[in-house]
Amino acid sequence: MPLALSNRQERIERTLFEVIRLLLVDTGYLPDVTTFAHSAAGSDAYQAARKAIHDSSKGFCVDLFGVGSQQSKYLKRVPRIVLVKRRFNPSFEIGLPVNPYFTAVTDIDNITHYTQQRVTNSVIEGFYDIILSANSAASDRIMNVIMANAIPGKGYLQYQDDADERFMIEYQNQSEQHDEEEGVHNYIISYRIPDLFFATPIDMANVAPIECITLNSLTTGNSLLSQTIIGNCPVFAQSLYTDGVNDVAHNPTANTEAFNPFETAAWSASVWVKPTFAGASMNAFGVKGGGDNYNRFWLRLGSNGSMIIGSHGTIIYGPLIPGGGSHWTSWNMYSVSVEVTGTFTQTTKMYFNGVLIDTEVGSRYNYNFPTTQLGIGAQAAGNGGIIGYSTQFVFTENLVPESEWLALYNGGIGDNPENVITNPHSIYKIVEAAGTVTGSIADSLGVQDLTMSGFVLPFGVNEESP
């Protein structure tokens, strides 16, 4: 900080000198030193220009001296303006805050974490005197006019080396010290430079910028009513429109690449859904182990407004969503996290729009399958699917906490899950062109694309989205 303060003092002094000098040059009371060569001949030419002003109708030239020793100001030649630095002291008007900032660190798994840092800042105030030395009423008046127009009573001045940066200056007081024997009147005007702020420089390249702000309007049941998007926010491209009968996007043959909740001690999943028919239970996704149609997991939206996680032909857990079936015709985000805590024992948590609605500890399943089939928009075989729209399927083979589900929901329509959810396995954003009824639904992580089956227009990829 000492070197930073020294540099700041010099910049302030140069700025004060320059604003006064430019006004003296503009009014014709001082030659423009920048137009003369830095040589003996240039110095002689400058002195000749001073004499020309003195011999003109103006009658005198006003010299200007910056901060320096007494010897650097030569013999006392008047009229003149002299800049004198007083002291720079700690300021306590706005305190000494400790400000946090964050630096990005990428670990060996290529996951970025943000570490909070703290920097103690310093606040300094400085004081300057500007001395006007006059030997006539005319020179006294001119120098007062120059000062009144060059430096505000209270305001901001641009640094002479950076037009985008400013410092505040305010008039403090004035006094007089006259030299009657020499016939010189000295008027001393004092200024204060408050709140010079010093902090350890922050590498802005390591600070995550805010690029997107979303404002969500919710019902009392935490259902999304409307959303305002500010900034450069990612949005959902499309959704998958399924008929609830045989439409499904899945991997037709069980393999080891697909999302596998059977071979892990914890797993999580999430999907946005907007049903167009609320009269029956509908499966948002399903996973079956190996080639066994009976051993499977599925997330089902119940006709009574429940959110059901099931397996092996059995309902594991089915809490009623606040507001029940009133949500069935609007877009909402449904999420589940399951942790296997022992043989035949698991803890299941259900989330609605990022908020935990219930937790259940049960003992309903214990089986392992090294290969799986995943289906979205329905169970893996295409039965009992959503009658309506679904999009942004997220699957992980680890626990996702409520904070991340809520961040994904509040992050905005179409927020990139890979930037929010820790270690996702597969993500299906439904980015394919509207009207697509065959081909693949891409996994944005490139792990396991899914094949569309049973779709006939108007079903398939649709422009409808949250």
C-alpha positions as CSV (number, residue, x, y, z in Angstrom):
1,M,0.0,0.0,0.0
2,P,2.9,2.6,0.7
3,L,4.0,2.4,-3.0
4,A,0.3,2.6,-4.1
5,L,-0.1,5.8,-2.0
6,S,3.0,7.4,-3.4
7,N,1.8,6.7,-6.9
8,R,-1.6,8.1,-6.1
9,Q,-0.2,11.3,-4.6
10,E,1.9,11.9,-7.7
11,R,-1.2,11.4,-9.9
12,I,-3.3,13.8,-7.8
13,E,-0.5,16.5,-7.9
14,R,0.0,16.2,-11.6
15,T,-3.8,16.5,-12.1
16,L,-4.1,19.6,-10.0
17,F,-1.1,21.1,-11.7
18,E,-2.5,20.3,-15.1
19,V,-6.1,21.7,-14.6
20,I,-4.6,25.0,-13.5
21,R,-1.9,25.1,-16.2
22,L,-4.5,24.4,-19.0
23,L,-6.7,27.2,-17.8
24,L,-3.7,29.6,-17.6
25,V,-2.7,28.7,-21.2
26,D,-6.3,28.9,-22.4
27,T,-6.7,32.5,-21.0
28,G,-3.3,33.6,-22.4
29,Y,-1.5,34.1,-19.1
30,L,1.1,31.3,-19.6
31,P,2.8,29.8,-22.6
32,D,2.0,26.2,-23.4
33,V,5.2,24.4,-22.2
34,T,4.3,21.3,-24.2
35,T,4.8,23.1,-27.4
36,F,8.5,23.8,-26.7
37,A,11.5,21.5,-27.2
38,H,13.1,20.0,-24.2
39,S,16.4,21.7,-24.8
40,A,18.4,24.8,-24.1
41,A,17.0,26.4,-27.2
42,G,13.5,25.4,-26.2
43,S,14.0,26.9,-22.8
44,D,15.1,30.2,-24.3
45,A,12.1,30.2,-26.6
46,Y,9.8,29.5,-23.6
47,Q,11.3,32.5,-21.7
48,A,10.8,34.7,-24.8
49,A,7.1,33.7,-24.9
50,R,6.7,34.6,-21.2
51,K,8.2,38.0,-21.9
52,A,5.9,38.5,-24.8
53,I,2.9,37.9,-22.6
54,H,4.3,40.3,-20.0
55,D,4.9,43.0,-22.6
56,S,1.4,42.5,-24.0
57,S,-1.8,44.3,-22.9
58,K,-2.2,41.7,-20.2
59,G,0.8,43.2,-18.4
60,F,2.0,40.1,-16.6
61,C,2.5,36.3,-17.0
62,V,1.3,34.0,-14.2
63,D,3.9,31.3,-13.4
64,L,2.9,27.9,-12.0
65,F,4.9,25.7,-9.8
66,G,4.1,22.2,-8.8
67,V,5.1,20.3,-5.6
68,G,8.8,20.4,-5.0
69,S,11.6,22.0,-3.0
70,Q,12.0,25.7,-2.5
71,Q,15.1,25.7,-4.7
72,S,13.1,24.3,-7.6
73,K,10.9,27.4,-7.6
74,Y,13.8,29.7,-8.3
75,L,13.7,33.3,-7.0
76,K,10.3,34.5,-6.0
77,R,8.9,35.8,-9.2
78,V,5.3,37.1,-9.0
79,P,2.5,36.8,-9.9
80,R,2.6,33.0,-9.5
81,I,0.6,30.0,-8.3
82,V,2.3,27.4,-6.1
83,L,1.0,23.9,-5.3
84,V,2.0,22.7,-1.8
85,K,1.4,19.2,-0.5
86,R,0.6,18.9,3.2
87,R,-0.1,15.5,4.7
88,F,-1.9,12.2,3.8
89,N,-3.6,10.6,6.8
90,P,-5.9,7.6,7.5
91,S,-9.5,8.5,7.1
92,F,-12.3,7.0,9.2
93,E,-15.3,8.5,7.5
94,I,-16.3,5.3,5.8
95,G,-14.3,2.9,8.0
96,L,-11.9,0.1,7.0
97,P,-14.1,-2.6,5.5
98,V,-13.0,-6.1,4.8
99,N,-14.4,-7.1,1.4
100,P,-14.7,-10.7,0.2
101,Y,-14.1,-11.8,-3.3
102,F,-13.9,-15.2,-5.0
103,T,-11.2,-17.0,-7.0
104,A,-11.9,-19.9,-9.2
105,V,-10.0,-23.2,-8.7
106,T,-10.4,-26.2,-11.0
107,D,-9.7,-29.6,-9.4
108,I,-8.4,-32.8,-11.0
109,D,-11.9,-33.8,-12.0
110,N,-12.2,-30.6,-14.0
111,I,-14.8,-29.2,-11.6
112,T,-14.6,-25.5,-10.8
113,H,-14.9,-24.4,-7.1
114,Y,-14.9,-20.8,-5.9
115,T,-12.8,-20.0,-2.8
116,Q,-13.7,-16.9,-0.8
117,Q,-10.8,-14.5,-0.2
118,R,-10.7,-11.4,2.0
119,V,-8.8,-8.1,1.4
120,T,-8.4,-5.5,4.0
121,N,-8.8,-2.1,2.4
122,S,-7.3,1.3,3.5
123,V,-8.9,4.7,3.2
124,I,-6.7,7.8,3.1
125,E,-7.4,11.5,2.9
126,G,-4.9,14.1,1.6
127,F,-4.5,17.9,2.0
128,Y,-3.1,20.5,-0.4
129,D,-2.5,24.2,-0.2
130,I,-2.5,26.4,-3.3
131,I,-0.7,29.7,-2.8
132,L,-1.5,32.7,-4.9
133,S,1.3,35.3,-4.8
134,A,0.3,38.7,-6.3
135,N,1.9,42.1,-6.5
136,S,-1.0,44.0,-8.0
137,A,-4.8,44.1,-7.8
138,A,-5.0,43.0,-11.4
139,S,-2.9,39.8,-10.9
140,D,-4.8,39.1,-7.7
141,R,-8.2,39.2,-9.4
142,I,-7.0,37.1,-12.4
143,M,-5.5,34.3,-10.2
144,N,-8.7,34.2,-8.1
145,V,-10.8,33.8,-11.3
146,I,-8.4,31.1,-12.6
147,M,-8.7,29.1,-9.3
148,A,-12.5,29.5,-9.1
149,N,-12.8,27.9,-12.6
150,A,-10.0,25.3,-12.3
151,I,-11.0,23.5,-9.1
152,P,-14.5,23.2,-7.8
153,G,-15.5,24.0,-4.2
154,K,-16.7,20.4,-3.9
155,G,-16.7,18.0,-6.8
156,Y,-14.7,15.5,-8.8
157,L,-11.7,15.9,-11.0
158,Q,-10.6,13.4,-13.7
159,Y,-7.1,12.1,-13.3
160,Q,-4.9,13.6,-16.0
161,D,-3.7,10.2,-17.0
162,D,-7.1,8.4,-17.0
163,A,-10.3,10.1,-18.0
164,D,-12.4,7.2,-16.6
165,E,-11.1,7.6,-13.1
166,R,-11.9,10.5,-10.7
167,F,-11.1,11.7,-7.2
168,M,-13.1,14.0,-5.0
169,I,-11.8,17.4,-3.9
170,E,-13.4,19.9,-1.6
171,Y,-12.5,23.5,-0.5
172,Q,-11.5,23.6,3.2
173,N,-10.4,27.2,4.1
174,Q,-8.2,30.0,3.2
175,S,-5.7,32.3,4.9
176,E,-3.3,35.2,4.1
177,Q,0.4,35.8,4.7
178,H,1.5,39.1,3.2
179,D,5.1,40.2,2.7
180,E,4.5,44.0,3.1
181,E,8.2,44.9,2.6
182,E,8.3,43.2,-0.8
183,G,4.8,44.3,-1.7
184,V,3.6,40.7,-2.2
185,H,0.3,39.4,-1.0
186,N,0.1,35.6,-0.5
187,Y,-3.4,34.0,-0.4
188,I,-3.4,30.3,0.7
189,I,-6.4,28.2,-0.3
190,S,-6.6,24.8,1.4
191,Y,-8.2,21.7,-0.2
192,R,-9.0,18.3,1.1
193,I,-9.0,15.0,-1.0
194,P,-11.2,12.6,1.0
195,D,-11.7,8.9,0.8
196,L,-8.8,7.7,-1.3
197,F,-9.6,4.0,-1.4
198,F,-6.8,1.4,-1.6
199,A,-7.2,-2.4,-1.9
200,T,-5.2,-5.3,-3.0
201,P,-5.8,-5.6,-6.8
202,I,-8.2,-8.4,-7.8
203,D,-7.6,-10.5,-10.9
204,M,-11.1,-10.0,-12.4
205,A,-10.4,-13.0,-14.7
206,N,-10.9,-15.2,-11.7
207,V,-14.1,-13.7,-10.5
208,A,-17.3,-15.3,-11.9
209,P,-19.3,-12.6,-13.7
210,I,-23.1,-12.4,-13.3
211,E,-24.5,-12.9,-16.8
212,C,-28.0,-13.9,-16.0
213,I,-30.7,-12.9,-13.5
214,T,-34.1,-14.5,-13.3
215,L,-37.1,-13.3,-11.3
216,N,-39.6,-16.0,-10.6
217,S,-43.3,-15.4,-9.6
218,L,-44.6,-18.4,-7.6
219,T,-47.9,-19.5,-6.3
220,T,-48.3,-20.2,-2.6
221,G,-47.7,-23.9,-3.5
222,N,-44.3,-23.0,-5.0
223,S,-45.5,-23.5,-8.6
224,L,-44.0,-21.3,-11.3
225,L,-46.5,-18.6,-12.5
226,S,-44.2,-16.4,-14.6
227,Q,-40.5,-15.5,-15.0
228,T,-38.6,-12.4,-16.0
229,I,-35.2,-13.0,-17.5
230,I,-32.5,-10.3,-17.4
231,G,-29.2,-10.7,-19.2
232,N,-27.7,-13.4,-21.4
233,C,-29.7,-16.4,-20.0
234,P,-29.7,-19.9,-21.5
235,V,-33.2,-21.1,-22.3
236,F,-34.8,-24.4,-23.0
237,A,-34.8,-25.2,-26.6
238,Q,-37.9,-27.5,-26.9
239,S,-39.7,-30.2,-25.0
240,L,-40.6,-33.9,-25.7
241,Y,-44.3,-34.2,-26.4
242,T,-45.5,-37.7,-25.6
243,D,-48.9,-39.4,-26.0
244,G,-48.8,-41.5,-22.9
245,V,-49.3,-44.7,-24.8
246,N,-46.1,-45.9,-26.6
247,D,-43.9,-42.7,-27.1
248,V,-40.5,-43.0,-25.4
249,A,-36.9,-42.0,-25.9
250,H,-34.7,-44.8,-24.6
251,N,-31.7,-47.0,-25.3
252,P,-33.3,-50.1,-26.8
253,T,-30.6,-52.5,-25.7
254,A,-29.4,-52.6,-22.1
255,N,-25.8,-51.5,-21.7
256,T,-23.2,-50.3,-19.2
257,E,-23.2,-46.6,-20.4
258,A,-26.8,-45.7,-19.5
259,F,-27.7,-44.1,-16.1
260,N,-27.7,-46.9,-13.6
261,P,-29.3,-46.5,-10.1
262,F,-28.8,-50.2,-9.3
263,E,-25.0,-50.2,-9.1
264,T,-24.6,-47.1,-6.9
265,A,-25.1,-46.3,-3.3
266,A,-26.9,-43.0,-4.2
267,W,-28.6,-41.5,-7.2
268,S,-30.7,-38.5,-8.2
269,A,-32.9,-37.4,-11.1
270,S,-34.9,-34.3,-12.1
271,V,-37.3,-33.3,-14.9
272,W,-39.6,-30.5,-15.9
273,V,-43.1,-31.6,-16.8
274,K,-46.3,-30.0,-18.1
275,P,-49.1,-32.6,-18.5
276,T,-52.0,-31.9,-20.8
277,F,-54.2,-34.5,-19.2
278,A,-54.5,-35.0,-15.5
279,G,-56.8,-38.0,-15.3
280,A,-54.3,-40.8,-14.9
281,S,-50.9,-41.6,-13.3
282,M,-48.1,-40.9,-15.7
283,N,-44.4,-42.0,-15.8
284,A,-41.9,-39.2,-16.4
285,F,-39.0,-41.6,-16.8
286,G,-38.1,-45.2,-16.0
287,V,-35.0,-47.4,-15.7
288,K,-35.1,-51.2,-15.9
289,G,-32.2,-53.4,-14.9
290,G,-30.8,-55.7,-17.6
291,G,-33.5,-57.3,-19.7
292,D,-35.9,-57.7,-16.8
293,N,-39.1,-55.7,-17.4
294,Y,-40.2,-56.2,-13.8
295,N,-37.2,-54.8,-11.9
296,R,-37.2,-51.1,-12.6
297,F,-37.3,-47.6,-11.1
298,W,-39.8,-45.0,-12.2
299,L,-40.9,-41.5,-11.3
300,R,-44.7,-41.1,-11.6
301,L,-47.0,-38.2,-11.3
302,G,-50.1,-39.5,-9.6
303,S,-53.6,-38.6,-10.7
304,N,-54.3,-37.3,-7.1
305,G,-51.5,-34.9,-7.2
306,S,-48.9,-37.2,-5.7
307,M,-45.3,-37.6,-6.8
308,I,-44.4,-41.3,-6.8
309,I,-41.1,-43.1,-6.9
310,G,-41.6,-46.8,-7.5
311,S,-39.6,-50.0,-8.1
312,H,-40.1,-53.7,-8.7
313,G,-43.8,-53.2,-9.2
314,T,-44.1,-51.5,-5.8
315,I,-44.6,-47.8,-4.8
316,I,-41.6,-46.9,-2.7
317,Y,-42.7,-43.5,-1.8
318,G,-45.5,-41.2,-2.9
319,P,-46.0,-37.9,-1.0
320,L,-48.8,-35.6,-2.0
321,I,-47.5,-32.4,-3.6
322,P,-48.7,-29.2,-1.9
323,G,-51.7,-28.1,-4.0
324,G,-52.3,-31.6,-5.3
325,G,-53.4,-32.0,-8.9
326,S,-53.8,-28.2,-9.4
327,H,-50.2,-28.3,-10.7
328,W,-50.8,-30.8,-13.4
329,T,-51.5,-28.4,-16.3
330,S,-48.5,-26.1,-15.6
331,W,-44.7,-26.4,-15.9
332,N,-43.0,-27.6,-12.8
333,M,-39.7,-29.3,-11.8
334,Y,-39.8,-32.7,-10.1
335,S,-36.7,-34.1,-8.5
336,V,-35.8,-37.1,-6.4
337,S,-32.7,-38.2,-4.5
338,V,-32.2,-41.8,-3.2
339,E,-29.5,-43.0,-0.8
340,V,-29.0,-46.7,-0.1
341,T,-28.1,-46.8,3.6
342,G,-28.1,-50.5,4.2
343,T,-29.4,-53.9,2.9
344,F,-32.9,-53.3,1.7
345,T,-32.8,-49.8,3.2
346,Q,-32.9,-46.5,1.5
347,T,-33.6,-42.8,2.2
348,T,-35.8,-41.2,-0.4
349,K,-36.2,-37.4,-0.7
350,M,-38.7,-35.8,-3.1
351,Y,-38.5,-32.2,-4.3
352,F,-41.0,-30.0,-6.0
353,N,-39.6,-26.9,-7.8
354,G,-36.4,-27.3,-5.9
355,V,-37.9,-27.5,-2.5
356,L,-37.9,-30.6,-0.3
357,I,-41.5,-31.8,0.3
358,D,-40.9,-35.0,2.2
359,T,-38.4,-37.6,3.2
360,E,-39.0,-41.4,3.7
361,V,-36.8,-44.1,5.1
362,G,-37.8,-47.5,3.8
363,S,-36.7,-51.0,2.9
364,R,-38.2,-51.8,-0.5
365,Y,-35.4,-53.0,-2.8
366,N,-32.0,-54.5,-3.0
367,Y,-30.8,-55.8,-6.3
368,N,-28.0,-55.0,-8.7
369,F,-27.9,-54.9,-12.5
370,P,-24.7,-54.0,-14.4
371,T,-26.6,-53.0,-17.5
372,T,-29.7,-50.8,-17.7
373,Q,-32.2,-49.3,-20.1
374,L,-33.3,-45.7,-19.5
375,G,-36.5,-44.2,-20.9
376,I,-37.6,-40.6,-20.8
377,G,-41.2,-39.4,-21.3
378,A,-42.3,-42.9,-20.2
379,Q,-40.9,-46.1,-18.7
380,A,-38.1,-47.7,-20.5
381,A,-40.5,-50.0,-22.5
382,G,-42.7,-47.0,-23.4
383,N,-45.7,-47.8,-21.3
384,G,-47.6,-45.5,-19.0
385,G,-45.9,-42.3,-20.1
386,I,-46.6,-38.6,-19.8
387,I,-49.5,-37.2,-21.7
388,G,-48.0,-33.8,-22.4
389,Y,-44.6,-32.2,-22.4
390,S,-41.3,-32.8,-20.5
391,T,-37.8,-31.4,-20.8
392,Q,-34.4,-31.0,-19.2
393,F,-33.9,-34.5,-17.7
394,V,-31.0,-34.7,-15.3
395,F,-29.6,-37.9,-13.9
396,T,-26.7,-38.4,-11.4
397,E,-25.2,-41.4,-9.7
398,N,-24.7,-39.4,-6.5
399,L,-26.9,-37.5,-4.1
400,V,-28.0,-34.0,-5.1
401,P,-28.7,-31.7,-2.1
402,E,-31.7,-29.4,-1.9
403,S,-29.4,-26.4,-2.4
404,E,-28.5,-27.6,-5.9
405,W,-32.0,-28.5,-6.9
406,L,-33.1,-25.1,-5.8
407,A,-30.2,-23.4,-7.6
408,L,-31.2,-25.2,-10.7
409,Y,-34.8,-24.1,-10.4
410,N,-34.0,-20.6,-9.4
411,G,-31.2,-20.4,-11.9
412,G,-33.8,-19.8,-14.6
413,I,-35.6,-21.5,-17.4
414,G,-33.1,-23.6,-19.2
415,D,-30.1,-22.9,-16.8
416,N,-27.4,-25.3,-17.8
417,P,-27.5,-28.2,-15.3
418,E,-23.9,-29.1,-15.8
419,N,-23.0,-25.7,-14.3
420,V,-25.2,-26.2,-11.2
421,I,-25.4,-30.0,-10.4
422,T,-22.3,-31.7,-9.1
423,N,-21.1,-34.6,-11.3
424,P,-24.2,-35.2,-13.5
425,H,-24.2,-38.5,-15.4
426,S,-26.5,-37.7,-18.2
427,I,-28.5,-34.6,-19.2
428,Y,-31.2,-34.5,-21.9
429,K,-32.1,-30.8,-22.8
430,I,-34.2,-31.7,-25.8
431,V,-32.3,-29.5,-28.2
432,E,-33.4,-31.3,-31.4
433,A,-35.4,-29.4,-34.0
434,A,-39.1,-29.1,-33.4
435,G,-41.0,-31.7,-35.4
436,T,-38.4,-34.4,-34.9
437,V,-40.1,-37.9,-34.4
438,T,-37.2,-40.3,-35.2
439,G,-33.5,-40.4,-34.5
440,S,-31.8,-39.6,-31.2
441,I,-32.3,-37.4,-28.2
442,A,-28.8,-36.2,-27.4
443,D,-27.1,-36.5,-24.0
444,S,-25.4,-33.1,-23.7
445,L,-22.6,-34.8,-21.7
446,G,-22.1,-37.3,-24.5
447,V,-22.6,-40.4,-22.3
448,Q,-25.7,-42.1,-23.7
449,D,-27.9,-40.7,-26.4
450,L,-31.5,-42.1,-26.5
451,T,-33.5,-43.4,-29.5
452,M,-37.0,-42.0,-30.2
453,S,-39.6,-44.7,-30.5
454,G,-43.4,-44.7,-31.3
455,F,-43.7,-40.9,-32.1
456,V,-46.1,-39.7,-34.7
457,L,-46.8,-36.0,-35.3
458,P,-48.0,-33.9,-33.5
459,F,-46.0,-35.8,-30.9
460,G,-42.2,-35.7,-30.8
461,V,-39.9,-32.7,-30.2
462,N,-42.1,-29.7,-29.7
463,E,-41.5,-25.9,-29.4
464,E,-43.5,-25.8,-26.1
465,S,-41.2,-25.1,-23.2
466,P,-41.3,-23.6,-19.7
